[in-house]
Amino acid sequence: MLHEPTNVIETDNAAPKKAKLGVILFIVYTLIYAGFVMIGLTKPELMGMELMAGQNIAIIYGFGLIVLAIVMGFIYNYFCTKMENKMNKK
């Protein structure tokens, strides 16, 4: 028993802008992550310094990277949805 697709797949007019936004967010995250790696490579003793609440820089920076990735995902979703709604109207 066959049935038709529930959604008709059409051209996404917002695709180029969404791709550009994705690349920009990727570059920003990569630069911030590269900072983490560079500190670890050049000044590993700095990673062991306590920063706040008894936690060292490595822990805080690492968790910050995780939170940043999640926040950037929400930002990407928000702006992509906004672009799709604006550019894919019929």
Beta strands, then each sheet from edge to edge (+ up, - down):
strand 1: 50-52
strand 2: 55-56
sheet 1: 1+ 2-
end
